[in-house]
Amino acid sequence: MENKNELAVKPIHSLIIKFALPSIIAFLVSSLYNIVDQIFVGNYSGYLGNAATSIVFPIFIFGMAIASCISDGGVAYFSLQLGAGHKKIAEKIFGNVISLLIIFPLLITLGSYIFLDDILDFLGATKEIFPLAKSYAQIMFIGIPVFLLGMGLNAFIRADGSPKYAMISMLIGAILNLILDPIFIFTFDWGIAGAAWATVISEIFSFIWAISYLPKFKAMKVKIKSLKLSFPIIRKIVTYGISNFLISSAMTFVVIAFNNSLKKYGAESIYGSNIPLSAYALTAKVNQIFMSFMIGLGIGLQPIVGFNYGARNYKRVKDTFKTTLKIAIFIGLIFSILLQSFPYIFIRMFGSGSKLYYDFASMSFRIIFIGQIFIATCIITSNFFRAIGRPWMAVLSAGSRFTAFFIPAIYFLPKIFGINGVLWVTPTTEFLSATFSLWLISLEMKKLNKLIKNEERRKSI
């Protein structure tokens, strides 16, 4: 009797859990770095400390966008070459990824140090936030090279069939950060600088665990000569990873635009600039938890959809998409209800503030987290397009949030509604982009339905 691949026969729900759960845990662990820092900094420095860490965050988003392009693009190209039996090319791909993840993070760190004051001003730092943000950034930049290189190594460790090893690497950093934060911030009285040192040291230990896997690679041998840059290989890596870069880097400019709008329109309101900047920092950190679930689900559906699409099992492709979307929307609904009903529980975790601060922060939570089901729709749709081999449709689906809908929303809504208009940019953008994504997916489903009928007809002959 023929043994069929589990992707073709196992229940879809169980497959989604199997493939999505490790990714969800990994992303949740990763998000703990920023959330734990934010909680301890907020309880030490108050809401100005929260705003300071948020101001610096876009630099790291941009760095992660470059690392994601290189590592995810490299892993995709690496896996294809391994599958084709081209082991030596796969070794060169890995070497080139490592070289690029040494060069670019060092350039980001160097450039950030040279132009730090100008960068913080561009990112929206007020005069009260500026010294805290600068103190935090100067230390955090030390960890950029090891953090991004570790991120790339873990991507290849997962591709080598050792997702648990990669997860342990991230857990080591997260747990160590949780231990060091209170010691450095409160016991040593280092404040926001202590949070930065805790993160950098944790990233170094996480990196050491990841790099210790190099002799253990099963699919290849790691060779020094593979580090020599090859421009044809680099071009392929970038081609496979460009969609990730465009989507992730767009998020950098979204955060910058938000910070500057909050600074400008907050100054014209009773709240001032600092309270809105701090409140937005809290929503961004809490949203990382939700995004961990969504990105994990998106990654989980890809092997199921990709395999069955290649096997012309189109009915199963359609069912996988629908099931994953339903799960994502359910999680989005739970998050929205929770954050709408109990915003103060989450706000108080991140430190104290004035009544005005609590009022604005709770309003921010209630407005911004209306649209979680819309975000869920966009992310699952984008990952579905990527899984069936339509990367530019994935870019169109996800990229519409940051271009066609976000830009006019961030320009017009604050002009009409002031600081409240800045908050309403998020749910407005998410609703419009979800509507657009559903329109794109409806067109794809029509094609899929035709493929299902054609396949049924072929099998009946």
C-alpha positions in Angstrom: 0.0 0.0 0.0 1.3 3.5 -0.9 2.4 5.7 2.0 1.1 9.2 1.5 2.7 12.3 2.9 0.9 13.5 6.0 0.3 16.9 4.4 -2.1 15.2 2.0 -4.0 13.0 4.4 -3.9 14.2 8.0 -6.7 16.4 9.4 -6.1 20.0 8.5 -6.7 21.3 12.1 -4.0 19.0 13.5 -1.6 19.9 10.7 -2.1 23.6 11.4 -1.4 23.1 15.1 1.7 21.0 14.3 3.3 23.5 11.9 2.0 26.7 13.5 2.6 26.1 17.2 6.5 26.0 17.2 6.5 29.3 15.1 4.0 30.9 17.5 6.1 30.0 20.5 9.3 31.2 18.8 7.7 34.6 17.9 6.2 34.9 21.4 9.6 34.3 22.9 11.1 36.9 20.6 8.5 39.5 21.5 9.3 39.0 25.2 12.6 40.9 24.7 10.8 44.1 24.0 7.8 43.5 26.3 9.8 42.7 29.4 12.1 45.7 28.8 9.0 47.9 28.4 7.4 46.6 31.7 10.6 47.1 33.8 11.5 50.4 32.2 8.0 51.8 32.6 8.0 50.8 36.3 11.4 52.5 36.8 11.2 55.6 34.5 7.4 56.1 34.1 5.7 56.7 30.8 8.7 58.7 29.4 10.8 55.5 29.5 8.1 53.7 27.6 8.2 56.4 24.9 12.0 56.3 24.7 12.2 52.6 23.9 9.4 53.1 21.3 11.3 55.9 19.6 14.3 53.7 19.0 12.3 50.7 17.9 12.0 51.6 14.1 15.8 51.2 13.8 15.5 47.6 14.9 12.5 47.0 12.7 14.5 48.2 9.7 17.5 46.0 10.7 15.2 43.0 11.1 13.7 43.7 7.6 17.1 43.5 6.1 18.0 40.3 8.1 14.6 38.8 7.2 15.2 39.4 3.5 18.7 37.8 3.6 17.9 34.9 5.9 14.4 34.0 4.7 15.4 34.5 1.1 18.5 32.4 1.7 16.6 29.6 3.4 14.1 29.4 0.5 16.9 29.3 -2.1 18.9 26.9 0.2 16.0 24.5 0.5 15.4 24.4 -3.2 19.0 23.6 -4.0 19.2 20.9 -1.3 16.0 19.4 -2.7 17.6 19.3 -6.2 20.7 17.6 -4.8 23.0 20.6 -5.2 24.7 20.4 -1.9 27.7 22.5 -2.7 25.5 25.4 -4.0 23.5 25.1 -0.8 26.8 25.4 1.2 27.7 28.6 -0.7 24.2 30.0 -0.1 24.6 29.5 3.6 28.1 31.1 3.6 26.9 34.1 1.6 23.9 34.6 4.0 26.4 34.6 7.0 28.7 37.1 5.3 25.8 39.4 4.4 24.5 39.2 8.0 27.9 40.3 9.3 28.4 43.2 6.9 24.9 44.8 6.9 24.3 44.8 10.7 27.8 46.4 11.2 26.9 49.1 8.7 23.6 49.7 10.5 25.4 50.0 13.9 28.1 52.3 12.5 25.6 54.6 10.7 23.3 54.7 13.8 26.2 55.8 16.0 27.4 58.5 13.6 24.0 60.1 13.0 22.3 59.2 16.3 21.1 62.7 17.3 19.7 63.4 13.8 18.0 59.9 13.7 16.3 60.4 17.1 15.1 63.8 16.1 13.7 62.3 12.8 12.0 59.5 14.7 10.0 62.0 16.8 11.9 62.3 20.1 10.8 65.2 22.2 13.3 67.1 24.4 12.1 65.2 27.5 12.4 61.8 25.8 15.7 62.5 23.9 18.2 61.8 26.7 16.5 58.5 27.7 16.2 57.4 24.1 19.9 58.2 23.4 21.1 56.3 26.5 19.0 53.3 25.5 20.0 53.4 21.8 23.8 53.7 22.4 23.9 50.4 24.3 21.3 48.5 22.2 23.2 49.2 19.0 26.1 47.1 20.3 23.8 44.0 20.1 22.5 44.6 16.6 25.2 42.5 14.8 24.8 39.4 17.1 21.0 39.7 17.2 20.6 39.8 13.4 23.2 37.1 12.8 21.6 34.9 15.4 18.2 35.5 13.7 19.7 34.2 10.4 21.4 31.2 12.0 18.1 30.2 13.7 16.3 30.3 10.3 18.9 27.8 8.9 18.7 25.7 12.0 15.0 25.3 11.5 15.5 24.6 7.8 18.0 21.9 8.8 15.2 20.1 10.7 16.0 21.3 14.2 13.2 23.8 15.1 13.5 22.9 18.8 17.2 23.8 18.9 16.3 27.2 17.3 13.5 27.7 19.8 15.9 26.9 22.8 18.3 29.5 21.4 15.5 32.1 21.6 14.3 30.9 25.0 17.8 31.2 26.5 17.8 34.9 25.5 14.3 35.6 26.7 14.8 33.9 30.1 18.1 35.5 30.7 16.7 38.9 29.8 13.8 38.3 32.3 16.4 37.6 35.1 18.8 40.4 34.2 16.3 43.2 33.7 15.3 43.7 37.4 18.9 43.2 38.6 20.3 45.8 36.2 17.4 48.3 36.3 16.5 48.2 40.0 19.3 46.5 42.0 22.1 48.3 40.2 19.9 51.3 39.6 21.0 51.6 36.0 17.5 52.4 34.8 16.8 52.4 31.1 20.6 51.7 30.4 20.2 48.6 32.5 17.4 47.3 30.3 19.6 47.8 27.3 22.5 45.9 28.8 20.2 43.1 29.9 19.0 42.7 26.3 22.4 42.9 24.7 23.9 40.3 27.1 20.9 38.0 26.5 21.3 38.3 22.8 24.9 37.4 23.0 24.2 34.2 25.0 21.4 33.3 22.5 23.8 33.8 19.6 26.4 31.6 21.3 23.9 28.8 21.5 22.9 29.2 17.8 26.5 29.3 16.6 27.3 26.1 18.5 25.0 24.3 16.1 27.4 24.9 13.1 29.3 21.5 13.5 26.0 19.7 13.9 24.4 20.7 10.5 22.9 17.6 8.9 22.3 18.8 5.4 25.7 20.3 4.8 29.2 21.0 6.0 30.0 24.5 7.1 33.2 25.7 5.3 35.1 29.0 5.6 35.5 29.2 1.9 31.7 29.4 1.5 31.8 32.8 3.1 33.2 34.3 -0.1 30.6 36.5 -1.7 29.0 35.4 -5.0 26.9 38.1 -6.7 24.8 35.6 -8.7 23.9 33.8 -5.4 23.3 37.2 -3.6 20.9 38.2 -6.4 18.9 35.0 -6.0 18.8 35.4 -2.2 17.4 38.9 -2.5 14.9 37.8 -5.2 13.5 35.2 -2.8 13.5 37.5 0.2 12.4 40.9 -1.3 8.7 40.5 -0.4 9.6 40.1 3.3 11.9 43.1 3.1 9.3 45.4 1.4 6.6 44.4 3.9 8.8 44.6 7.0 10.6 47.8 6.0 7.3 49.5 5.3 6.5 48.9 8.9 9.5 51.1 9.9 8.1 54.1 8.1 4.6 53.4 9.5 6.0 53.7 13.1 8.0 56.8 12.2 5.0 58.5 10.6 2.9 57.5 13.7 5.5 58.9 16.1 5.8 62.2 14.3 2.0 62.6 14.0 1.5 61.8 17.7 4.2 64.3 18.5 2.7 67.0 16.3 -1.0 66.6 17.1 -0.4 65.6 20.7 1.3 69.0 21.3 -1.9 70.7 20.0 -4.1 68.7 22.5 -4.5 68.6 26.3 -2.3 65.5 26.4 0.9 67.0 25.1 3.4 65.0 22.9 4.9 62.7 25.5 1.6 61.0 26.7 0.5 59.9 23.2 4.0 58.7 22.3 4.1 56.6 25.4 0.6 55.2 25.0 1.3 54.2 21.4 4.4 52.4 22.6 2.2 50.2 24.9 -0.2 49.3 22.1 2.7 48.4 19.9 4.2 46.1 22.5 0.9 44.4 23.3 0.2 44.0 19.6 3.4 42.0 19.3 1.7 39.2 21.2 -1.2 39.1 18.8 1.2 39.3 15.8 3.1 36.3 17.1 -0.1 34.2 16.7 -0.9 35.6 13.3 2.6 35.2 11.8 2.9 31.7 13.3 -0.4 30.7 11.8 0.7 32.2 8.4 3.9 30.2 8.5 2.0 27.1 9.6 -0.4 27.1 6.6 2.4 27.5 4.1 3.8 23.9 3.9 0.2 22.5 3.9 -1.0 24.7 1.1 2.3 24.6 -0.8 2.5 20.8 -0.8 -1.2 20.2 -1.8 -1.1 22.9 -4.4 1.9 21.2 -6.0 0.1 17.9 -5.7 -3.0 19.4 -7.4 -5.1 18.7 -4.4 -6.9 22.0 -4.8 -9.9 21.2 -2.6 -7.5 20.7 0.4 -5.7 23.9 -0.5 -9.0 25.8 -0.3 -10.1 24.1 2.9 -6.7 24.8 4.6 -7.1 28.5 3.8 -10.6 28.7 5.1 -9.7 26.8 8.3 -6.7 28.9 9.0 -8.6 32.1 8.4 -11.4 31.1 10.8 -8.8 30.3 13.5 -7.1 33.7 12.9 -10.4 35.6 13.0 -11.4 33.8 16.2 -8.1 34.7 17.9 -8.5 38.3 16.6 -12.0 38.6 18.1 -10.8 37.3 21.5 -7.9 39.8 21.5 -10.2 42.7 20.6 -12.8 41.8 23.3 -10.1 41.3 25.9 -8.3 44.6 25.2 -11.5 46.6 24.8 -12.9 45.3 28.1 -9.8 45.4 30.3 -7.3 48.0 29.0 -6.3 49.2 32.4 -4.9 45.7 33.4 -2.4 45.9 30.5 -1.6 49.6 30.9 -0.8 49.3 34.6 1.7 46.5 33.8 3.9 49.0 32.1 4.2 51.5 35.0 2.3 54.4 36.5 1.3 57.8 35.2 -1.2 60.7 35.6 -4.9 60.4 35.2 -4.5 62.1 31.8 -2.0 59.5 30.8 -4.4 56.6 31.8 -7.3 58.2 30.0 -5.4 58.6 26.7 -3.8 55.1 27.0 -7.2 53.4 27.6 -8.7 55.3 24.7 -5.7 54.2 22.5 -6.3 50.6 23.4 -10.0 50.7 22.7 -9.6 52.4 19.3 -6.5 50.7 17.9 -7.5 47.2 18.9 -10.9 47.3 17.2 -9.4 46.0 14.0 -7.7 42.7 15.0 -9.9 40.5 12.8 -8.9 42.7 9.9 -5.2 42.3 10.6 -5.8 38.6 10.8 -7.4 38.5 7.3 -4.5 40.5 5.7 -1.8 38.3 7.2 -3.4 34.9 6.4 -4.2 36.1 2.8 -0.7 37.3 2.2 0.8 34.0 3.4 -1.6 32.0 1.3 -0.5 33.9 -1.9 3.2 33.2 -0.9 2.4 29.5 -0.4 0.9 29.0 -3.8 3.9 30.7 -5.5 2.5 34.2 -6.0 5.0 36.4 -4.0 4.0 39.6 -5.7 0.4 39.1 -4.9 1.5 38.6 -1.3 3.3 41.9 -1.5 0.2 43.6 -3.1 -2.0 42.2 -0.4 0.2 43.1 2.6 1.7 46.2 1.1 -1.6 47.9 0.5 -1.8 48.4 4.2 1.3 50.6 4.3 0.8 52.5 1.0 -2.6 52.8 -0.7 -4.5 53.0 2.6 -2.1 54.1 5.4 -0.6 57.2 3.6 -3.9 59.0 2.9 -5.3 58.0 6.3 -2.3 59.3 8.3 -2.5 62.5 6.2 -6.2 63.3 6.3 -7.6 61.8 9.5 -5.4 63.8 12.0 -6.1 67.0 10.0 -9.9 66.5 10.5 -10.0 64.9 14.0 -6.7 65.9 15.6 -5.0 63.5 18.0 -8.0 61.1 17.9 -7.7 61.0 14.2 -4.1 59.6 14.5 -5.5 56.7 16.6 -8.3 56.0 14.1 -5.7 55.6 11.3 -5.0 52.0 12.5 -8.5 50.5 12.4 -9.4 52.5 9.2 -6.3 51.2 7.4 -6.8 47.6 8.6 -10.5 47.6 7.5 -9.7 48.9 4.0 -6.7 46.6 3.5 -8.7 43.6 4.7 -11.5 44.4 2.3 -8.9 44.7 -0.5 -7.3 41.4 0.5 -10.7 39.6 0.5 -11.3 41.0 -3.0 -8.0 39.6 -4.2 -8.6 36.2 -2.5 -12.1 36.0 -4.0 -10.5 36.3 -7.5 -8.0 33.5 -6.6 -10.8 31.3 -5.2 -12.6 31.5 -8.5 -9.5 30.2 -10.2 -9.2 27.6 -7.5 -12.8 26.4 -8.0 -12.1 25.9 -11.7 -9.0 24.0 -10.9 -11.0 21.8 -8.5 -13.6 21.0 -11.2 -10.9 20.3 -13.8 -9.1 18.0 -11.4 -12.3 16.1 -10.5 -13.0 15.8 -14.2 -9.5 14.5 -14.9 -9.8 11.9 -12.2 -13.2 10.7 -13.4 -11.9 9.9 -16.9 
